[in-house]
Every structure is written in C-alpha cells, then in structure tokens.
Amino acid sequence: MRKTLLLEEVGLFGLSLFMYTQLPYGWGLFALLILTPDVFMLGYLAGKRVGALIYNIGHHRGLALAVWGMGYHVGISWIMLIGVILFAHASMDRIFGYGLKYADDFKHTHLQEIADQT
C-alpha cells in the first residue's frame, strides 16, 4: 500500500509541475517558492493543537485547488501560482512521508510516525 500511495503522490506532484508550466513564470520562481508553505509551521508557536490546525490548513490540497480555481476564475495568474505552489508542496511533503498532523505531536501524521533523524 505504501508504494501505491507514493506513486499517487509522485503523480500528483507531476500534475502540479504541469499546472505550473501553464503559468507565465520561470522555474527559478518555483524553486524559490516551493518551501514557503512551511511557514504554516509557525502555528506551533501557539501550541500543538493550534499548530496542527494551521499546518493542516496550509498543507491541504483542497485549499490549494480552491485557491488555484479562484485565480483561474478571475484570470489572475499570481493567485493560480499560490494554488500550484501549495498543491506541489503538499504532494512533495507526502512523497517524503510528511503528512497532515495530528494534534498530539508534530511527528504524528496521517501517513506515519516521523522518526527522529538524529
């Protein structure tokens, strides 16, 4: 099952790359922005429960698609860019095993328990 989920995430990341090619921006901007959704980790400064909520909002692909769709609807490419970056980042995180967070611990995700890297 893990391989199937991984392949799905790789496919969704590939979709985000395709979506990005439809925007009028260079790949340097993509590289610069791909990690910016991790700013949602700052929610953990307010505690585990609030942190998990804020982190999960920023890493939810439904929100990413809603932002992209809003940008598409109004014809504003930078709003679509935000949606694509959110979508790509969430897929990339899940490829590496970082999923949505449970409120009990940052390391407890819907995909796995993240092991200490030390």
Sequence and secondary structure as in RCSB ss.txt:
>XXXX:A:sequence
MRKTLLLEEVGLFGLSLFMYTQLPYGWGLFALLILTPDVFMLGYLAGKRVGALIYNIGHHRGLALAVWGMGYHVG
ISWIMLIGVILFAHASMDRIFGYGLKYADDFKHTHLQEIADQT
>XXXX:A:secstr
 HHHHHHHHHHHHHHHHHHHHTSS  HHHHHHHTTGGGGGGGGGGG HHHHHHHHHHHT HHHHHHHHHHHHHHT
 HHHHHHHHHHHHHHHHHHHTT   EETTEEEEESS B     
